[in-house]
Amino acid sequence: MLFDEYLAVIARADSPVKSGRELIDRLRKDPQSASIGVSTSIGGANHTTLMVALRAGGVDLKRVKTVVFQGGAASTTALLGGHVDTINTAPGNMVQHFRAGTLRPLAVSAPQRLGGVFATVPTWKEQGVNAVSSSWRGLMGPRGMTPEQVAYWDRVFAAMVKTDDWKKDLVENFWDEGYADAKSARKRLDEEYAEYKAILTELGAAKQ
């Protein structure tokens, strides 16, 4: 695993919902009271990071009005046009809208606040919702790689994530350094599998 991209729930600047906590409270009372756009599929990272937060907040996931879009641009356009109430997306996609004052982040799924223009945006945890979840990026090799081959790539990527160019990319894209070697990555995959299986089973979307 190379890095984590934490996602943010975004609303229009004129939305009556002012925080992630307000959104959770509203959806707990009536899961159909707000529509949330995600991309690009049910079970994808944009969807699962949202469900982790809503589930931790006691929302009935099966009744949430989730709208799936083909990509981040489509979901953002729908939000700007008032066709959905909020979207869950990568903060890096929202910088220009945040600075222009047209959109407002309600919460980020990170363990601590992001930097830059998002330093004022509270995490879910700060708002009383015990949820941390990310859309991580990594690389996988073919089945049957030898221990020597795995060790080689562990060394290559461990060195790469220490370079200045890599660290610059992390800052510019609001990514969090989340490097894990093959062994640690497998442990995390196993943990996430259990969490996401529980969520997708609750939604009736898990494959048996």
N, C-alpha and C positions, 0 to 999 in steps of 0.2 A: 504494500500500500504506500502511495506517495504523498497524498495530502487529503485533507478534509475540506469540503465546501459546505458550510452551514447555510441553511436557507431561512428566508424571512417571509412572514405573512405581511402582505402589503395591502393597504386600502387607499382609496382616493382621499385627497386632502380634506374634502368636505364631508367625509363619512361621519355619521353619528357615533361610530365605534372608535374610541380613542386609544385603546390598548389591547394587547393580547388577552389580558384578564377579562376585559369587558366582552370580548368575542367569545371566550370560553363560557362565561356566565350566561350570555345570550343563547348560545347553542345548547347549554345544559337545560335551559327552560324549554326551548323549542329548536331542535336540531334542523328544522326546515326554515328557520328565520333568516339565514344568511347563506348565500351561495359562495363557494370557494373554487376558484379555477386552479387546475394543475396541468402539468404537461410531463410526459407525453402519453401516460397510460396509468391505469389502476395497477398498483403494485410497484410502480416506478419510484425513483428517489423523491421526486417532488411530492408524490402522494404519500409515501410511507412516513417521511419526516413530519408531515402534517398530522397523520393519524396517530403517531407517537404522542404528540402534544395533546391532541383532542382526547385521546384515550386516558392520558394521565390526568386530564382535567375533568374526567367523569362524563364525557359526552357520549351519547349513543351513536356509535360510528355508522351503524346500518342506516340511520335516518338522515345523515348529513347530506346536504345538497352539493355534491361534488361534480364539477363540470370539467371534462377532459379536453384539452386543446392539443393541436399538433406540435406546438412549440412555445417557447417563452414569449416570442414576439406576438403571437396570436392571443395568448392569455393577457398580456399587457395591454394590447389594443382593446380587448373586451373590457378590461377594468377601467381604462380611460374613458370608454364609451358608456360606462354604467351598466353593462350587460351582466356583470357579476359583482358581488359586493367586495370580495377580497381575492387575492391569489397567493399561492405559496411558490416562491421562486428564488433564484440566486440573487443575493444583494447586488452583485456586480452588474446585473442587468438593469438595475434601478437607479444608478448614480445620477444620471442626467435628470430623471424625473424627480428625484428627491431634492436635488439642488434647485430645480425650477419651482418646487413647491406644489407640484401637481399630484404627487403620490406621497404616502406616509407609511413607513414601516411600523408595524404594531409589536412585533417580537421577532427575535432571532433564535434559532435552535442550537446555538453554541453554548459551551460551558461558561464562557465569559463574553463580555461585549466585544464586538469587532472594532477595528480601528478606523481612522479616517473619518469620512462623513457619517459613518454609522456608529460612531462612539457614543452617541446620545440614545441609541435604540436599546432598550433593556432586553435581556434574555427571557426565555420562558420561566426559568428558575427564579429570576428576580421578581416575577409576577405571580409567584406561588404555584407554578405548574412544574412538577418535577420531570422535565423532559429535556433530553439532549440527543440530537440525532443529526447525521450528516449524509451528504452525498459524496462518498469518498471516491478517489480515483486510484487505480493501480494497474498492475500488469499480471497476467496469468500465462503460464507456459503449458505445453502439451502434457498429457498424462505420460508417466513413465520417465520423467527427467531423473537423472542420477543425482545423488547427494552432492557430487562434485559440481555438476551443472547448476544446481540450485545455489550452492555456496558462491559460485562465480558471480551470478546475477545479484545476489545479496550484496556482494562487495561493490559491484558497479553502481547500483542504485544508492547504496549508502554513501558513496563518494559524490554522486551527482547532486543529492539533496543538500550537500554542504557548499555548493558553488554559489558565488555571488549572483550569477544570472538566475539561478533557480530561486533564490531567496527574494530577488527583485520581483519575479513573476508572482510569487505568493502574495506579496504586499499589494501589487497593482490589481490583483484579481480578488482580493479579500479571501484568500485561501489560507488555511491553517496547516502548519507543518504537522503532518500526521504519519511520518514514515514508519513503517513496520516491516521487518524482514519476513521471510516466508513462514517461519514458525509462529511469530506473533500475529501475522495476518490471518493465518488459519484459525487461531484461537478467536480472533475477533469475528471472523466469518461465522463460526459456530454459534457465538453469542447472538449475533444479529439474526441468524437463521431462526433461532427459537423465538426471538421477539417479533419478527415480521410474520412468522407462521401464525402466531397467536392473533395478530391483528388481522391478517387476511382470512383466517378461519372465522373470526368474528364477523367479517364482512361477507362471508360466503364465497370468497374469491380464491381460496387456497386449493391447489390441486391435491387430490388424495392419492 
